[in-house]
Amino acid sequence: MQLLNEEVRDFTRKKFEAELINPVNLVYFQKEKSPLIVPGREPQEDCGFCPETRQLLEELTGLTDKLKLTVFDVDKEPAKAAEYGVDKVPAIVVMGEKDFGIRFFGIPSGYEFMSLLEAIVDVSRGETELSQETKEALKELDREVNIQVFVTPTCPYCPMAVRLGHQMAMESPMVKAAMVEATEFPELTQKYEVFGVPKSIFNETLSLEGAVPEEIFLEQVLKAAGKLPS
């Protein structure tokens, strides 16, 4: 059974035809459930949405020859997971000729499906819609900034925060940005006290709640990078 209905498939195909320029590689990390039970070891933790996430990516790559899907298993290829900074699954890396630091942790369903499409388009085009002022500010970063944007599939405001993070990652090699599906990673939602979404975490210490304008989001990035007092 297909995850994308014909209307969504048609919309996506037309969007890709009109907007994709260069090839994009979707690097997908999953964890297969082991049928083996080893005495003295905990049963392997299940990755609840790994099969659905892989199916979603396979359906997307079937809509255009500009998309390629590469699949790794974190248990079988831990070195690859470490190389891409993947510490939880399901995980999607959206990259072109280089890795911009764009990540999705959890299945990008509901409103977050558009976040995935926009990330693919941005990477394919190799440019963002951020203001020139924001781009110039990001070029001055000399300290790494890790952004985690917590979302839920039913949040209509979350994609705005996710895309801002991803676009800023594209504009600066010092920035990495990830969508984190809050309900799939309850231990993280508890750790960062996520009571509402979107909630963006910058370098573990700074946070921002709600969908905010570009300049407010940038301000937190600059604070996390030590360019502004926090």
N, C-alpha and C positions, 0 to 999 in steps of 0.2 A: 504493500500500500504506500502510495506516494505521500510525502509530508506536504509538498507544495501543490495546491490545487491548480487547475488550468489557468485561472485568472492571474494568480500570482506568478506562475511560470511565464505566462505571456508578458506580463509587466516587466519581469526581471530580464527576460530575453531581449526585449526592446531597449531597456536601459543599458544593458551590456553592449548591444550593437551600436547605440548612439554615443556612449561615453567611454568605453574602454579603448585604450591606445596601445599600451605595452603589456606584455604577459605578466600575470600575477601567479605566484605560487602560494597555495594554502597548505601550510605544514601543520598536520593534525597529530596530536598526541592523545592516545587512549590507553586504557588498561583493560585487558581481557580477563574475564572472570575465570579463575582456575578451577577445574573440576577436582583437583587433588586436595586432600586434607593431610597435612604433614603433622604427625604427633609432636606436641611441644611447641607448635607455632600457631599464631593467631590465624584464623581464616582470612584470605585475601579480601581486603576492603573492596566492595563493589563500586563501579563507576556507573551510577544509575542512568545517566543520559549519554553515555559514550556511543551506543549503537545508533541512537537517533541523530546525534550530532554528526556522526560519520555519514549517515544516509543523507542528511541535509546538504553536506558538502559535496557528496557524489551527485546529487540532483543539480546543484549549482554548476558544477564543472561540466555537466552534460549539456548546458545551455550555450556554451561558447568555447571556442578553441583557444581563447586567450587565458583560460584558467587551468591550472594544473594542481592536482591534489597529491601530496606526499604524506604517507601515514607511518607513524612510529608508535611502538608500544613502550611505555615508560619503564616497565619491568624488564623487558627484553633488551632495551637499548638505553640504559640510564645515562650513558655518555652523551647521547644526542639530546636528551632532556636537559642535562646540565649545560650543554652548549647553547641551547635556546632559553635558558633560564626558566624552564617549566618545572614547577614543583607541585602541580595539582592538575587533575583532569576532570572532564575533557578540556583540552586547550587547543586554541587555533592561533597560529602565527600567520599574519598577512604580510607577505613580502614580495618585492620585485627583484631588481638586480641586487638590492641589498636589503638587510633587515633593518627596518625603521624603529623597531621596538614596539610594534603594535600587537597586542594580545587580546584574546577573548578567553576567559575562563568560565566554563559553563556553556550551555547551549544558547545561542543567540536567537531566541524565539520571541514571538509577540512583537512588540515595538522594537526590540533589539535586532530583529532581522534587517531592518533598514540601516542600523548601525554597521552591520557587516557589509551590506551592499555599498554604503558610502565609503567605508574603509577600502574596499576592493577598488572602487573607482578612483579614489585619491591616490592610492599606490600606483595604479595603472597609469594615471596621468602625471604622476611625479610632482604634483603641486597641490597646495591647499588654498582655501578661501579666507585664510586669516589676514588681518590687516597688515599693512607694511610696517606699522609701528610695532605690532606684536612680533613679526618676523625678525625685526632688527633687535628687539630685546632678547629674543631667544638665542640669537647668534652670540650674545655676550656671555652666555652661561659657561662657567668653568667648573661646575660641581654637578654631579648626577642628581636627577630628580626622578623618583619612581612614583607614578600616579596610579592609584587603584580606584576605579569608579564602581561603586556598588549599585546594582540595579535589580529590578524585577521585570518579568516580561509584560506586565500589565501597566507599567509606568510610562505615560506618554511624554514625560519631561526628561526621562533618563537619557535618550539618545543624544540630546543636545550636549550633555556633560561628557558622554562617552566620546563623541566626535571631537569636541574641543581637546580632550586629552590626546586622542590619536593624531589630530592635526599638529599639535605642538610637538609630539614625538617625531613626526615627519620633518619638522622644521629644525630640530636640534638633535644631534647625536647624543646629547647629554640627558635627554628625556626619554623615558619609557612609560607607556600608558596601557592599562589593561581594564577591560570590562570584567567585572566579577559578579556573577549571578548569585545574589544574596541567599536565596533559598537553598542552593546547592552546596553552599559552604557555610553552614551554621556556626562552625567554630570561629570563622573569621568575622562573621557579623557580630558575634558576641565580643570578640577581641576588640573590634573597632567601634563597638556600641552603635551599631547601625539600627536605628529605630524608625528611620524613614529613608526613602530613596528619591532621587540619587544622593548618595553621600560619597564625596571624593576625599581620599586620603593621600597626602603628599609626604613622602619620606617618613612614613610611620608616625609623624608627630603633629602635622597640621591637618585640619579637616575643613570641609566646606559642604554645607547641606543645601540641597535644592539645585535647580537649574539657574545658573547665573550668567550674566553677560561675559563676553570674551575678556574684557579688561579686568574683571574681578577674578576670573579663573587664572589669568596670567599673573595677577598680583600674588596669589598663593604659590605659584610656581617660582616666582622670583624670591619670595620669602624662604621657601624650602631650599633654594640654591644659595641663600645667604646674600642675595643682592638687595634685599629690603629687610628692615628690622621686623621680626615676627612678634 
